[in-house]
Amino acid sequence: MSLAGLANAARARVRDLEAFALPQRCPGCGAPAEPARLLCEACLDLLPALSFALCARCLVRGREPVGCAGHPHAQVWPALVYEERSALLVHALKYGARPGLAAALAGRIAEALPAGVLPDLVTAVPLHPARRRERGYDQAWLLAEHLAGLLGVPALAGVLVRTRATRAQARLDPEARRRNLAGAFQVPEPRRYRERRVLVVDDVITTGATLEACLGALAAAGARPVGAVLAWAQ
């Protein structure tokens, strides 16, 4: 096992011991909470749920992203608004070494999807291998895998690949994000997905640049893509 693998295994072991020895407290209010859900029932009930699609293309361009009918292959369905409580969930899953949260959070995404969005397969925005090694897992893929199980369709990795490393998006303005991601994703086997509805999953949508790039690559390959995310950071 590599050093990174040993470090990840050690961290997992420490988390298991902490969970055994210490009761889980909700980071939102301090009440008792299940480790698999992070937040207590009261805080979970306060999460602001969404039930409409965003247009990633309009979002990237600074236009109204809700209600767009002009870009059918740029639709993204967010489950939650990114605010104080949902941010705790996203941060714990993405940076807090809590991959076990993905199962419950995928359920939130499933609830946000209308029946007409049932896909042929589910995949995830690909994470760069270096970042996966750092975290020990790919949070978007975990969400995609659990979501596929809930929807009763296959989860397939490798539908999209990164053609190059990109800069971290968090501190880039919208135009810089678009330039950063231009041509960064490709579909290696386009014939496999022609005319198939492919659901692409990520944790958060902010400017829409990442999902626009992924959905655009799939649409160019002849697929019928749609996106789904845990939270929309407005």
N, C-alpha and C positions, 0 to 999 in steps of 0.2 A: 504494500500500500504506500502511496506517495505521502510526503510530509503534510500536504494539504488535506489528504484523506484522513490521516491520523488526527490532525487538529480538529477536523469536523466531527470525527467519531468521539473525540474527547469532549468537545462541547456538547454533543448530544447526550453523552453519559452524565455530564454535570447537570444538564436540564432535567434529565430523568430523576436524578437524586433530589434536586430542588423541588420538583413537583411532588415527590414522595414525602419530603420532610416539611414543606411549607404549603399552607393552603393558598390557592389561587385567589387573588384579590382583583376586582375589576379596576383597571387603570382609569376608568372614567369617573367612578364615584367611591371606590374602596369597598364596595359590598362583595360578598362571596361570589365567585364565578367559576364556571367550568373551564379548565385549561383549553379544551378543544374549541371554545368559542370566544375566549379572552374576556369579553364584556359580560356583565350581568344581564339578566332578562330585561330589567328596566331600561338600561342603556341601549340594548339591542332594539327595543321597541321604539326608541327615540331616533333611530337612524332614518334619515330622510330618503325614502325610496323613490325611484323614478320609474316611469312606465312609457317613455317615448324615445325615439331614435334621434341621434345627432347626425349631421352630415360632416364627416371629417374634412372634406374638401372646403366647405364653407367656413368651418371653424379655423382652419389654417389661414384662410384669406381674410379673417376678421369680419365675416358676414354672419348673419343670424343662422345658427346651425340647426335650429328646431323647425320642422315642417318643410324642409327642402324636398322637392319632388324631382329636381333636375339631375341629381347624381345618385341613381339607385344603387350603384356599386360602392358607395362611400358611406353607407349607413353603419352607425355604431350604436349599440344599445347599452347604456350605462345602468347599473343596478342602484347606485347610491350617489348622493351628492358628497363630494369630498369636504368634510367639515371636521370638527374637533373629534368626534367619536369614530367616524369612519377612518380618519387619518391614523388613529391608534391601531386599527385593524391592518391597514395597508402597511404601516411602518413595521409592525410586528412580523407580518408575513415576509416582507421584502428585506428588511435589515435586522430584524430581531431574532433570527434563527428559529422561527416558529412555523415550519412547513405544515404542521398538523392542522393549522387553521384553514388550509385550502379547501378541505371537504365542506365545511359549513359555509364558507364564503362562496363556493361554487353554487351552492343552493340559492344564494341571493341572486346570482346572475341568472340562474334558471328561471326564477320567479319573474324577472324583468323581461324575458323573451316572450313575445306573442307566439301563438301556435303556428302562424304562417312563416316563422323564421326557422322552423325545424330544418337543420342542415343534413347534408349527406355525410359530412365528417367534420371533426373539430381539430384545430391546430392552434398553435400559440405564436405570438411574436417571438422570433428567435433571439435568445440571449447570447451575447458574445461568450465564447468558451472561457476567457479569462475571468469574466464576472461570475460565471457559473462556478468556477473553481474557488473563487473568493467566498461565495455564499454557501457552497456545498449542494446547491439545488437551484432549479429554475422555477421561480414562483409563478410565472405565467403558464408554464407547461403543467404544473401541478393543478392550477385552476382549470385548464383546458381538459386535463385527464379526468378530473372529477366531474366536470360539467358534461363531458361526453357520456360518462356512465349514467348520469341523471337523465339525459336525453335519449339514451339507448342507441347511440350511434358510435362509430369508431373514432378514437383519438389517434391522430397520425402525426408523428414528428417528421421534420425534414421537408414538409411541403414548401416552406420558405427557408431560404438560407441567407445569411449575411455575406455579401461579397467582399466586405472590408470592415475593419474596425471603425467605429464612429466615436466622436467625442460624447461625453456625458451631456444629456439634453437639459438637465435641470436649470443651468444658469444661462442658457442661450435664449435670445429673443426669437419670436416666431419665424422670421425670415432666415435667421441663422440656423434654426432647426431644420427648415426645409432644405437648405443647402447641405447641411450635415448629412441628411438622409437620402439625398438625390442619388438614385442608382444603388443604394446600399442593400436592397433585397432583390432576390431573384427566385423564380420557380424552376428548379432543376429538371422536372419532368412534366412539362405543361400538358401533354396529351392525357395524362392520368386524371386531370381535374377539369377538362373541358366540359362545359355545361353542368358541372356539379356545384352545388351550393356548399361553399367552404366557410365555416365560422372561425374567425381569427380572434383569439382571446388575449387580453392584456390586463394588467392590474389597474392602471390609471390612464385616463385620457386628459391631456392638458391643452396643448395647442392643436392636437390632432395630427401632427406631422408624421409620427411613427406609423399610426394606423392608416393614414392616407397612403403612405409609401407601400405598406404591405398589401392593402386592398387593391391599390393600383397595379401592383405587380401581378396579382392573381387575375384581375380583370383583363390585363393585357395578354395573359396566358389562356384566356377563354373561359375561365371559371366564373361563377356567380358568387362573389364574396360578400360577406357581411361581418361586422365586428361586434364584440361584446366585451365590456370591461366592468370591473368591480365598482369604480368610482369615477365621477367627472369632477375634476378640479377646475372650477369656473374662475 
